[in-house]
Amino acid sequence: MHLEFTAEENAFRATAREWLVANVPRDKRPDDGPGTREFDLAWQRRQYEAGWAGINWPKAHGGVGLPSVHHMIWLEEAGRAGAPPMGTLSVALSHAGPTLMAFGTDAQKAFHLPRILQGASVWCQGFSEPGAGSDLAGLKTRGVVEDNCIVVTGQKVWTSHAHVADYQELLVRTDSSAGRHAGITWIICDMKAPGITVRPIRTIAGNHHYCEVFYDEVRIPIENVVGAINDGWRVAMSTLSIERAGGVAGHMALEKELNRLIRFADDNIDDATGEPLLRDSRIMSELAELKAKFAGLRALAYTVVSREESGVPGPESSLLALYYAELLQRTQRLSMQLLSSDCLGGGSAQDAIDRYLQSFSNTIMGGTSEIRRNIVAQRVLGLPR
Ligand SMILES: Cc1cc2nc3c(=O)[nH]c(=O)nc-3n(C[C@H](O)[C@H](O)[C@H](O)COP(=O)(O)OP(=O)(O)OC[C@H]3O[C@@H](n4cnc5c(N)ncnc54)[C@H](O)[C@@H]3O)c2cc1C
């Protein structure tokens, strides 16, 4: 067990920090629409051109070929420097790319992986359906194998960034007579294919990042199958476990936000008492508790990454995702409680409201808190179903 970063890791951190401070875009990221896509692609291109794209992707796939701990350091430093989120590129970078590396054909890898790293394509994930979210194996979108195509008809929902995506990780049922987990196929869907209709959903946070996607006899070439026909459940489980292990280093950006809240509570006077907000015992104890929990979150992130490093796939990543999402919600709630009509730290009061409303989705997407608790109970603690 290593409790300290090595000299080489610290040197990597220093170089990454220096580059990020000089290169993080200072323009505000657009909140919505095609502008977010262009902004995210431009930021990815800048990282690629400077040799920072795909830090833990193997060199054979165009990455930098460093261990996961370096990737985590990079994400920590990106959070510290206030770098934009992966945003519309998160599906491509966090799990579509890695899924293709594990299961894709040589042609799929050669076409898609460079485009992802170079900031030339946006992906979305078409897994959930109106009747199949937590119970993903209940999916009904049909894929009929016909000549050299799979003809897809059905509907997906909550597809993040579908309206600005080029490609989709699409799960379809290709054999309805097989068991629930059999008969599913993972395909690369070109979002410009005829027969696809995308309808954005407006959320309580006021944005349109999520969509319904309808498929009306969409013809997808058979060479877009990832893995094998009817073997998509295995591929999808891998995609989901990579997705759940993502975001290991969200703690740095969140911790930065907490520190901003502490400063805000210290600098601003409570009208009722004439004292700084920080003197309010409830606020003080909530901030102290969050600070302690952040230390726990960081330790958990390091544990998950070091397990990955030793090749042990960790269901602990569900614990990390659960802990992170719930802490994020709690921090945004406190931020709302401390709000005045003045600006809060780096953003406006409206930004804080939007972040608070947006944080509700963190305990639903990528698996709800209940599902994550089930995974932790069964696979980490070994409890019965
Ligand atoms: C903002 C947002 C973005 C999303 N982005 C995407 C995306 O890009 N691509 C995609 O495919 N999907 C996406 N999703 C969908 C997401 O994965 C599902 O919403 C999620 O898996 C829950 O499924 P559901 O909404 O059908 O709820 P349900 O599965 O119907 O769950 C309803 C409630 O029942 C609980 N529940 C269900 N089963 C169990 C159980 N076995 N034990 C205990 N409790 C249970 C759940 O925790 C939840 O509280 C997104 C969702 C949101 C909110």
The ligand as a Gaussian input file, in Angstrom:
#p B3LYP/6-31G(d) Opt

LIG

0 1
 C      -30.362000      13.570000     -15.796000
 C      -30.371000      12.166000     -16.279000
 C      -29.503000      11.795000     -17.306000
 C      -29.519000      10.507000     -17.795000
 N      -28.711000      10.163000     -18.859000
 C      -28.857000       8.941000     -19.427000
 C      -28.166000       8.619000     -20.623000
 O      -27.417000       9.425000     -21.169000
 N      -28.370000       7.412000     -21.182000
 C      -29.195000       6.486000     -20.615000
 O      -29.313000       5.403000     -21.167000
 N      -29.878000       6.755000     -19.483000
 C      -29.735000       7.970000     -18.879000
 N      -30.437000       8.275000     -17.753000
 C      -31.391000       7.315000     -17.236000
 C      -30.987000       6.719000     -15.911000
 O      -29.968000       5.760000     -16.087000
 C      -32.261000       6.141000     -15.291000
 O      -33.113000       7.233000     -15.013000
 C      -31.963000       5.376000     -14.046000
 O      -31.269000       4.198000     -14.330000
 C      -33.250000       5.058000     -13.273000
 O      -34.182000       4.447000     -14.119000
 P      -35.689000       4.964000     -14.191000
 O      -35.671000       6.450000     -14.381000
 O      -36.401000       4.141000     -15.180000
 O      -36.266000       4.718000     -12.740000
 P      -36.782000       3.330000     -12.180000
 O      -35.812000       2.258000     -12.541000
 O      -38.200000       3.146000     -12.593000
 O      -36.715000       3.576000     -10.630000
 C      -37.735000       4.279000      -9.917000
 C      -37.371000       4.238000      -8.445000
 O      -37.366000       2.871000      -7.992000
 C      -36.127000       2.553000      -7.395000
 N      -35.760000       1.161000      -7.708000
 C      -35.861000       0.551000      -8.908000
 N      -35.396000      -0.705000      -8.834000
 C      -34.986000      -0.890000      -7.557000
 C      -34.405000      -1.985000      -6.856000
 N      -34.121000      -3.147000      -7.467000
 N      -34.099000      -1.804000      -5.542000
 C      -34.363000      -0.623000      -4.908000
 N      -34.932000       0.439000      -5.528000
 C      -35.229000       0.312000      -6.826000
 C      -35.135000       3.505000      -8.017000
 O      -33.996000       3.698000      -7.179000
 C      -35.966000       4.776000      -8.163000
 O      -35.981000       5.487000      -6.946000
 C      -30.396000       9.551000     -17.216000
 C      -31.239000       9.932000     -16.161000
 C      -31.237000      11.226000     -15.711000
 C      -32.173000      11.610000     -14.596000

